[in-house]
Amino acid sequence: MSERRACKTLEQPRSTQRYAPRADGEEQRLLKRMLELVREHPRYGYRFVTALLRREGWSVNRKRVYRLWRQEGLQVPKKQRKKRRLGTAAGGCVRRRAERKDHVWAWDFVFDRTENGRAIKWLSLVDEHTRECLALEVNRRMTSDDALDVLRDLFVIRGVPTCIRSDNGPEFIARAIRELLAAAGVETLYIEPGSPWQNGYAESFHSRLRSELLDAEVFENMAAAQALAAHWRSDYNHHRPHSALGYRTPAEFAAGCAASAPAAPTLQQHNRLPAERLPLTQPVLS
């Protein structure tokens, strides 16, 4: 059937069948920027991309981003979530929740490899309330003495938390670590052995770390791994929106809650550690 006859039958003008939609310049720029963000953060979904666009000044509706997202066939692979049973340890994150900034810190180790196949060890330390990454150290090997140095630096720069949560790894239960925490008045929350979900904030952070950095980058050597760790930590704290914080960055959320929260005591205020045990220099936290 010809176009003329079909339009006559349907009583429609022939011009409607030949109409070509005009390209919207603004939407093309929006789509271009959206694709750039997707390439930069392949593990982000359309909600995170919408939050990033709004932070850049785009006045964009989430439904519009979703329409473009579907139009381009974009998707984030869904993860199979395993069922977990609630642990019984009193130190778990469900039973002892963080109520303010510097109330509970959580730390743990995660492992990866450089390009030549040699193992590298990552130590992360996060504030459970603000979701800030307070430290992200990487090295070939990391002992309790290295973890002790990280704690001393943070205590001097940021202050002393009320509690610190960890598993029962040999680095965390070392006598030197426990003596430092006891001297600073920090309560230790050790989770039940074989129950990593009780340290849920550290596990969630490691999931983001592995998805967005460890699985996305090839580490040529230790220097490259350390440089990428510092860059990713800065981006995580200051630029990456966090859904649990209302799509604010951890740094923004921490700045907003700092005024209402009691200031964390410093080592000098505790006056319990010898001065010679403090670091001579203070590293800069980005």
C-alpha positions as CSV (number, residue, x, y, z in Angstrom):
1,M,0.0,0.0,0.0
2,S,1.3,3.4,-0.9
3,E,1.9,6.2,1.6
4,R,-0.7,8.4,0.0
5,R,-3.4,5.6,0.2
6,A,-2.5,4.7,3.8
7,C,-2.7,8.3,5.0
8,K,-6.0,8.8,3.2
9,T,-7.4,5.7,4.9
10,L,-6.2,6.8,8.4
11,E,-7.2,10.4,7.7
12,Q,-3.7,11.7,8.5
13,P,-1.7,14.4,6.7
14,R,1.2,12.9,4.7
15,S,3.6,15.4,6.4
16,T,3.2,13.6,9.7
17,Q,4.8,10.5,8.2
18,R,7.8,12.5,6.8
19,Y,8.5,14.5,9.9
20,A,12.1,14.2,11.2
21,P,12.7,15.3,14.8
22,R,15.0,18.2,15.2
23,A,18.2,17.7,17.2
24,D,18.1,19.5,20.5
25,G,21.5,21.1,21.1
26,E,21.2,21.2,24.9
27,E,20.1,17.5,25.1
28,Q,23.1,16.5,22.9
29,R,25.4,18.3,25.2
30,L,23.7,16.7,28.2
31,L,24.1,13.3,26.6
32,K,27.7,13.9,25.8
33,R,28.5,14.9,29.4
34,M,26.5,11.9,30.7
35,L,28.5,9.5,28.6
36,E,31.7,11.1,29.7
37,L,30.7,10.5,33.4
38,V,29.7,6.9,32.6
39,R,33.1,6.2,31.0
40,E,34.8,7.8,34.0
41,H,32.7,5.9,36.6
42,P,31.5,2.7,34.9
43,R,30.1,1.3,38.2
44,Y,27.7,4.3,38.7
45,G,24.0,4.0,37.9
46,Y,21.7,6.7,36.5
47,R,20.9,8.1,40.0
48,F,24.5,8.7,40.8
49,V,25.1,10.2,37.3
50,T,22.1,12.5,37.9
51,A,23.6,13.6,41.2
52,L,26.9,14.4,39.5
53,L,25.2,16.3,36.7
54,R,23.3,18.4,39.3
55,R,26.5,19.1,41.2
56,E,28.0,20.5,37.9
57,G,25.1,22.9,37.5
58,W,22.8,21.0,35.1
59,S,19.1,21.5,35.8
60,V,18.1,18.0,34.9
61,N,15.3,15.7,36.0
62,R,16.2,12.1,37.0
63,K,13.5,10.8,34.6
64,R,15.2,12.6,31.7
65,V,18.6,11.1,32.6
66,Y,16.9,7.7,32.8
67,R,15.3,8.1,29.4
68,L,18.7,8.9,27.9
69,W,20.2,6.1,29.8
70,R,17.8,3.6,28.3
71,Q,18.1,5.2,24.9
72,E,21.9,4.5,24.9
73,G,21.4,1.0,26.3
74,L,23.5,1.7,29.4
75,Q,23.3,-0.5,32.4
76,V,25.3,-1.5,35.5
77,P,25.6,-5.3,35.9
78,K,23.5,-6.5,38.9
79,K,25.3,-8.2,41.7
80,Q,24.0,-11.4,43.3
81,R,23.3,-10.5,46.9
82,K,23.9,-13.3,49.4
83,K,21.8,-13.7,52.5
84,R,23.6,-13.0,55.7
85,R,22.6,-14.0,59.3
86,L,22.9,-11.5,62.0
87,G,25.9,-12.1,64.2
88,T,25.8,-12.3,68.0
89,A,28.9,-10.4,68.8
90,A,28.2,-7.2,70.8
91,G,30.8,-5.3,68.7
92,G,28.8,-5.7,65.5
93,C,27.8,-2.6,63.5
94,V,24.1,-3.4,63.9
95,R,24.2,-3.5,67.7
96,R,26.7,-0.7,68.2
97,R,25.9,2.0,65.7
98,A,27.8,5.3,65.1
99,E,25.8,8.3,66.4
100,R,28.1,11.2,65.4
101,K,31.3,12.1,63.7
102,D,34.3,10.4,65.2
103,H,32.1,8.1,67.3
104,V,33.1,4.8,65.6
105,W,35.9,4.2,63.1
106,A,36.2,0.9,61.2
107,W,39.3,-0.5,59.6
108,D,40.2,-3.6,57.7
109,F,42.6,-5.0,55.1
110,V,42.0,-5.9,51.5
111,F,44.4,-7.6,49.0
112,D,45.2,-7.2,45.3
113,R,48.2,-7.7,42.9
114,T,50.4,-5.6,40.8
115,E,50.9,-6.3,37.1
116,N,53.8,-8.7,37.8
117,G,51.6,-10.8,40.0
118,R,53.0,-9.8,43.3
119,A,50.6,-9.3,46.2
120,I,49.9,-5.9,47.7
121,K,48.0,-5.1,50.9
122,W,45.6,-2.2,51.4
123,L,44.6,-0.8,54.8
124,S,41.5,1.3,54.9
125,L,40.0,3.3,57.8
126,V,36.6,4.9,57.6
127,D,34.4,7.0,59.8
128,E,31.1,5.0,60.1
129,H,28.9,8.1,60.6
130,T,30.3,10.4,57.9
131,R,31.5,7.6,55.6
132,E,34.8,9.5,55.2
133,C,37.9,7.5,54.2
134,L,40.3,8.6,56.8
135,A,43.2,6.5,55.6
136,L,44.0,4.3,52.6
137,E,47.5,2.9,52.8
138,V,49.0,0.3,50.4
139,N,52.3,-1.6,50.5
140,R,53.7,-5.0,49.8
141,R,53.4,-6.0,53.4
142,M,51.8,-4.3,56.3
143,T,52.3,-5.2,60.0
144,S,50.8,-4.0,63.3
145,D,53.6,-1.4,63.5
146,D,52.5,0.1,60.2
147,A,48.9,0.2,61.4
148,L,50.1,1.8,64.6
149,D,51.8,4.6,62.7
150,V,48.6,5.3,60.8
151,L,46.6,5.5,64.0
152,R,49.1,7.8,65.6
153,D,49.0,10.2,62.7
154,L,45.2,10.3,62.6
155,F,45.0,10.8,66.4
156,V,47.2,13.9,66.1
157,I,45.5,15.3,63.0
158,R,41.8,14.5,63.5
159,G,41.5,13.6,67.1
160,V,40.6,10.4,69.0
161,P,37.4,8.4,68.3
162,T,35.2,6.9,70.9
163,C,35.4,3.4,69.5
164,I,37.2,1.5,66.7
165,R,35.8,-1.6,65.0
166,S,37.8,-4.4,63.4
167,D,38.0,-8.1,63.0
168,N,40.3,-10.4,65.0
169,G,43.2,-10.2,62.5
170,P,46.7,-10.4,64.1
171,E,47.5,-6.8,63.2
172,F,44.5,-5.5,65.0
173,I,44.8,-7.6,68.2
174,A,48.5,-7.0,68.6
175,R,49.5,-5.9,72.1
176,A,51.0,-2.6,70.8
177,I,47.7,-1.7,69.1
178,R,45.6,-2.5,72.2
179,E,48.0,-0.6,74.5
180,L,47.8,2.5,72.3
181,L,44.0,2.4,72.1
182,A,43.7,1.8,75.9
183,A,46.0,4.7,76.6
184,A,44.0,7.0,74.3
185,G,40.7,5.9,75.9
186,V,39.4,4.2,72.7
187,E,37.0,1.3,73.1
188,T,37.8,-1.6,70.9
189,L,34.9,-3.3,69.1
190,Y,36.1,-6.7,67.9
191,I,33.5,-8.6,65.7
192,E,32.8,-12.2,66.1
193,P,35.3,-14.5,64.2
194,G,34.0,-15.5,60.8
195,S,31.3,-12.8,60.7
196,P,32.6,-10.0,58.3
197,W,29.1,-8.6,58.0
198,Q,29.4,-7.3,61.6
199,N,32.0,-4.9,60.2
200,G,29.6,-3.9,57.5
201,Y,30.8,-0.3,56.9
202,A,34.3,-1.5,56.2
203,E,33.0,-4.3,54.0
204,S,30.8,-1.9,52.1
205,F,33.7,0.5,51.6
206,H,35.9,-2.3,50.3
207,S,33.1,-3.2,47.8
208,R,33.2,0.3,46.4
209,L,37.1,0.3,46.5
210,R,37.3,-3.0,44.6
211,S,34.6,-2.1,42.1
212,E,35.8,1.4,41.3
213,L,39.6,1.1,41.7
214,L,41.1,-2.4,42.2
215,D,39.1,-4.1,39.4
216,A,39.4,-1.0,37.1
217,E,43.1,-0.3,37.3
218,V,46.3,-2.2,36.4
219,F,49.0,-1.4,39.0
220,E,52.3,-1.4,37.3
221,N,54.3,-1.0,40.5
222,M,53.9,0.1,44.1
223,A,54.4,3.8,43.3
224,A,51.6,3.7,40.8
225,A,49.3,1.9,43.3
226,Q,50.1,4.5,46.0
227,A,49.5,7.4,43.7
228,L,46.1,6.0,42.5
229,A,45.1,5.2,46.1
230,A,45.7,8.9,47.1
231,H,43.7,10.2,44.0
232,W,40.8,7.8,44.5
233,R,40.6,8.6,48.2
234,S,40.4,12.3,47.5
235,D,37.8,11.8,44.8
236,Y,35.8,9.5,47.1
237,N,35.8,12.1,50.0
238,H,35.3,15.3,48.0
239,H,33.5,14.4,44.7
240,R,31.7,11.1,44.9
241,P,28.1,11.5,46.1
242,H,27.0,8.9,48.7
243,S,23.4,7.6,48.5
244,A,23.2,7.1,52.3
245,L,24.1,10.7,52.8
246,G,21.4,12.1,50.6
247,Y,23.8,12.1,47.6
248,R,26.2,14.5,49.4
249,T,29.9,13.8,49.5
250,P,31.3,12.5,52.8
251,A,33.3,15.7,53.2
252,E,30.2,17.8,52.7
253,F,28.2,15.7,55.2
254,A,31.1,15.9,57.7
255,A,31.3,19.7,57.4
256,G,27.6,19.9,58.1
257,C,27.6,17.7,61.2
258,A,30.8,19.0,62.7
259,A,29.2,22.0,64.4
260,S,26.6,19.9,66.3
261,A,28.9,17.1,67.3
262,P,31.2,17.3,70.3
263,A,34.8,17.8,69.3
264,A,36.9,14.6,69.4
265,P,39.6,14.7,72.0
266,T,43.2,14.8,70.9
267,L,46.1,12.9,72.3
268,Q,47.3,16.0,74.1
269,Q,44.0,16.4,75.8
270,H,44.1,12.8,76.9
271,N,47.7,13.3,78.1
272,R,48.1,9.6,78.4
273,L,50.7,8.9,75.7
274,P,54.4,9.8,76.0
275,A,55.4,12.7,73.8
276,E,58.2,10.7,72.1
277,R,55.7,8.3,70.7
278,L,54.0,11.0,68.6
279,P,55.1,11.4,64.9
280,L,57.5,14.3,64.2
281,T,55.6,15.4,61.1
282,Q,51.9,15.5,60.3
283,P,50.9,14.1,56.9
284,V,48.4,16.2,54.9
285,L,45.0,14.6,54.5
286,S,43.3,15.5,51.2
